[in-house]
Amino acid sequence: MHLLAHPRETRSLDGTWQAIPDQYENFEGYFEDFFDEEDDNPAGFAVKSIYEPGASEENDPCDFNIHDGRSVAVPSSLGEEIPEFRHYEGWVWYARTFDRDAAAGADRTFLRFGAVNYKTKVWLNGELLGTHEGGYTPFSFEATDALEDGENVLVVQVDNQRYEDGIPNESTDWFNFGGINRSVDLVEVPDAYVRNFKVESDLDDGTVDVSVSAWIDGADGDDPSVSVAFPELDRETALEPAGDGEFTGALRIPEAEVSLWSTEDPHLYTVRVEAGGDAVEDRVGLRDLRVRDGDVLLNGEPLWLRGIALHEESAGKGRALDAEDIEERFRWINELGCNYARLAHYPHTEEMARRADEEGILLWEEVPAYWDIDFGDEEVQELYRQQLRELVQRDWNRPSVAMWSIANETDHTDDTRNEVLPEMAEYVRSLDDTRLVTAACFVDETDDGLEIRDPLQEHLDVIGINEYHGWYYGDADNMQAFQEDPEGTPVVISETGGGAKWGHHGDADERWTEEHQAEIYRGQTKAAAENDQIVGFSPWILFDFRAPMRQNEFQRGYNRKGVVDQHGRKKQAFHVLRDFYQTQR
Ligand code: GCB
């Protein structure tokens, strides 16, 4: 199933919702009973006592009424909205009503969720529309048949418990912000509509080859006429049926007529896909990205990726970033002199990628296949593919996205993992073979120095390495000893760094001081610059972030490896990194 893409007018269901925690998971049965008996109980909504499920409205103590929750904003991270829910992990019922004007009614209506952490179950007017697992990617359900004229009642059960067979699973070094963390929209479309489309480009001897695929749903065997247009380039072409609702076409445009998208000049073009009575528009970039002779090339030119890693988190807002947060992130990224950012360890809001398109910042995007995933479990593998698919199909039109990362620090001595991860790399390529596939791997310390001993490396276009010389082990500047990979695959240092509490000062060899962290950055940046195989650097991390397993006196619930603290105050390492990037231009 392809994702319902976002570039069209929608009706937002963001705003004030009601939220009710259900820690003991009691209410689903009563809630469903209510709809069975709706005629007897027209005013309420699951108004049942847990002691007397059959009680009438008059004598019911009403332990649970979907309209009588706490008022919360959507999108939001629930624990940030209601302080006593800060560490809550369990079920929460969300509800809101909305009116539908039947006269303006479209043929078909979908409900689209930007991201809900972690499991979601959705009912509209008592009808179960669907379920979803995974906290960071969008999903949609068709609501056409459940919609009513006038008032509609939308109920969403959110479960933010951590699961052993989840992705991620129970153990992560980040905070588990539950809730409807991204926007909810009603999407209205005609009977036959453009579900998604993909624009790919590469350079071929002075020509920009552009290929376009569009997926049309609901045409019922009656092929509509489908076309794509790039108005600013004065180009248009028909897309031909390719089976299973897919339509494809290509354009060849002389390079001289095109402003290619690059980090220096991130030029975007409008693209418009029409199919019968439906049309969607987006802004895309035309560019050529590939790896050759150990380099990452953008439009044929080698690039050194001056990066930074970041989590999606904002003080007091959890994972529900707003426009101001996105603005602030790009201010820091630009101030550091970056041309690249690693969005760790899960898909961030798609607004980050849209902004990166405009700013000319290349992105590493990843799914939360992190640490100890149960790779042997087939259901977990299916969930893994689903999360990859939902991310790739969301962002495959974003020119900023350069790398899809399939995993972070998974055990390279585990045979099952070594069978499954190459399959996932191939799966990503089958969805999108115009970007580079990577993963954050470990490097092994041996008697001869550092070696990449991960069998996954031969399946990757770029090898990501997380190493903490100078912090967890070794000396910060010993990356010179890094062994050349025989294949010459380019390496990005996907993580390195050390912790420091903002404002804590001392000698450069005193842990947790800004001076110590800055010294690690001096050693690491020097080593990275001297190693030819390293083509990029995204140290850990832009800002301090909440991490339940970090509790010493300097941490108190935060991972302190930020070059900025959680309030936006810069540490000395920020300046070391910025100075280094001046020299890497
Ligand atoms: C890592 C992980 C990252 C942690 C970091 C740390 O290698 O990928 O999620 O937060 O180390 O601070 O130890």
Boltz pocket constraint, residues with backbone or C-beta under 6 A from the ligand:
constraints:
  - pocket:
      binder: B
      contacts: [[A, 173], [A, 345], [A, 408], [A, 409], [A, 466], [A, 495], [A, 540], [A, 559], [A, 561]]
      max_distance: 6.0
